[in-house]
């Protein structure tokens, strides 16, 4: 499995835990990464994803609420909500990840950790976020999200 894919999986597991306990951050990120991520080279990317999602969570959640017609974040499955947060973070804040890659990786996470129905759900919401950012070809879809 590719390094970034492993990092996304670890980030999803950590963010899932944070979401379940209702905290801003789970304890012991370094210990978690050492325990959960066998490949040392995947740990820095997992840590960046986790920090990025947590640092921009309010903005990411606002984007998700705007894109998720008839769905509140609280109604979403915990796994799906955190897959969406990772995908939205990469779409909005990570210029090194092409939009299609961010969406496809999120769909793959949903396929592995949720359900086939979640794949279409994740695809639809992230595509709405991507479309909202379309317009300026120089910004590659990276923009300041809604507050």
LODOPA-390284 format. One line per field, with one value per residue (C-alpha): residue in three letters; z, x, y. Coordinates in Angstrom, 2 decimals, always signed. Layout:
<atoms>
guti Ala ...;
up Z ...;
east X ...;
north Y ...;
</atoms>
This chain:
<atoms>
guti Unk Unk Unk Unk Unk Unk Unk Unk Unk Unk Unk Unk Unk Unk Unk Unk Unk Unk Unk Unk Unk Unk Unk Unk Unk Unk Unk Unk Unk Unk Unk Unk Unk Unk Unk Unk Unk Unk Unk Unk Unk Unk Unk Unk Unk Unk Unk Unk Unk Unk Unk Unk Unk Unk Unk Unk Unk Unk Unk Unk Unk Unk Unk Unk Unk Unk Unk Unk Unk Unk Unk Unk Unk Unk Unk Unk Unk Unk Unk Unk Unk Unk Unk Unk Unk Unk Unk Unk Unk Unk Unk Unk Unk Unk Unk Unk Unk Unk Unk Unk Unk Unk Unk Unk Unk Unk Unk Unk Unk Unk Unk Unk Unk Unk Unk Unk Unk Unk Unk Unk Unk Unk Unk Unk Unk Unk Unk Unk Unk Unk Unk Unk Unk Unk Unk Unk Unk Unk Unk Unk Unk Unk Unk Unk Unk Unk Unk;
up +0.00 -0.81 +1.92 +1.61 +1.61 +4.86 +6.28 +5.35 +7.00 +10.20 +10.13 +9.74 +12.73 +14.92 +13.86 +14.43 +17.99 +18.55 +17.21 +19.40 +22.62 +21.68 +22.27 +20.26 +20.18 +21.39 +23.72 +22.54 +18.81 +18.63 +20.50 +18.29 +15.12 +16.41 +17.28 +14.23 +11.36 +10.63 +7.94 +9.55 +6.34 +6.53 +10.02 +9.10 +6.45 +8.86 +11.49 +8.94 +7.90 +11.50 +12.47 +9.32 +9.87 +13.56 +12.89 +10.18 +11.58 +12.05 +8.48 +7.03 +8.85 +7.51 +3.97 +4.58 +5.97 +2.92 +0.52 +2.33 +1.33 +3.75 +5.94 +9.21 +10.25 +13.38 +11.28 +9.29 +10.32 +12.29 +9.71 +6.79 +8.54 +9.11 +5.61 +4.37 +6.69 +5.35 +1.74 +2.31 +4.04 +1.07 -1.40 +0.49 +2.12 +0.55 -2.74 -3.22 -3.63 -6.94 -6.54 -8.28 -6.08 -2.91 -3.96 -5.18 -2.02 +0.13 -1.88 -1.38 +2.38 +2.44 +0.47 +2.92 +6.17 +5.49 +2.65 -1.08 -0.33 +1.54 -1.59 -3.58 -0.61 -0.15 -3.89 -4.14 -1.21 -2.09 -5.71 -4.60 -2.56 -5.56 -7.90 -5.52 -5.72 -9.53 -11.43 -10.98 -12.74 -10.89 -7.42 -8.19 -6.15 -2.94 -1.28 +2.04 +3.12 +4.57 +8.19;
east +0.00 +1.21 +2.65 +0.05 -2.77 -1.44 -1.18 -4.82 -5.97 -4.09 -5.48 -9.00 -8.53 -7.21 -9.89 -12.56 -11.31 -11.25 -14.80 -16.10 -14.72 -15.89 -12.49 -10.50 -7.60 -6.98 -4.11 -0.78 -0.56 +3.06 +2.29 -0.74 +1.31 +4.09 +1.54 -0.75 +1.55 +4.09 +5.84 +7.86 +7.78 +3.95 +3.91 +4.80 +2.06 -0.47 +0.52 +0.15 -3.30 -4.46 -3.11 -4.55 -8.03 -8.03 -6.65 -9.26 -12.11 -14.52 -13.99 -14.07 -17.30 -18.86 -17.95 -19.39 -22.62 -22.98 -22.36 -24.37 -27.91 -30.48 -27.75 -26.43 -22.93 -24.37 -26.56 -23.61 -21.86 -18.70 -16.50 -18.13 -17.88 -14.15 -13.49 -15.18 -13.08 -9.86 -11.01 -12.19 -8.93 -6.94 -9.22 -9.14 -5.72 -3.22 -1.87 +0.28 -2.78 -4.65 -8.42 -9.19 -6.70 -8.22 -11.71 -10.64 -8.66 -11.64 -13.90 -11.41 -11.34 -15.14 -15.11 -12.65 -14.07 -17.75 -20.01 -20.69 -23.48 -20.95 -18.75 -21.45 -22.23 -18.57 -18.11 -21.16 -20.28 -16.60 -17.49 -19.80 -16.96 -14.63 -17.15 -17.59 -13.85 -13.73 -13.16 -9.58 -7.34 -4.30 -5.55 -6.06 -9.25 -7.45 -9.28 -10.34 -13.35 -16.60 -16.57;
north +0.00 +3.50 +5.70 +8.47 +5.93 +4.47 +7.99 +8.74 +5.52 +6.38 +9.93 +8.54 +6.23 +9.03 +11.52 +8.87 +8.45 +12.21 +12.48 +9.65 +11.08 +14.59 +16.14 +18.62 +16.20 +12.66 +12.04 +10.75 +11.37 +10.24 +7.03 +6.43 +6.87 +4.63 +1.93 +2.22 +3.17 +0.45 +2.46 +5.22 +7.29 +7.51 +9.03 +12.64 +12.79 +11.28 +13.85 +16.70 +15.48 +15.16 +18.58 +20.16 +18.74 +19.68 +23.18 +23.87 +21.78 +24.68 +25.88 +22.36 +21.58 +24.79 +23.70 +20.24 +21.69 +23.92 +21.03 +18.34 +19.19 +17.74 +16.22 +17.58 +16.61 +15.05 +12.72 +11.42 +8.23 +9.03 +7.30 +9.13 +12.49 +12.05 +10.72 +13.90 +16.06 +14.54 +14.92 +18.49 +19.38 +18.12 +19.93 +23.21 +23.38 +20.99 +22.35 +19.22 +16.99 +17.30 +17.63 +14.34 +12.51 +14.01 +12.91 +9.45 +8.76 +9.79 +7.47 +4.64 +5.30 +5.19 +1.93 +0.32 +1.62 +2.34 +1.16 +1.40 +3.90 +6.03 +6.13 +7.93 +10.19 +11.18 +11.69 +13.95 +16.18 +16.56 +17.22 +20.07 +21.53 +21.17 +22.83 +25.75 +26.34 +26.20 +29.39 +30.55 +28.01 +29.35 +28.47 +24.75 +24.81 +25.80 +28.63 +29.97 +27.96 +29.26 +30.40;
</atoms>
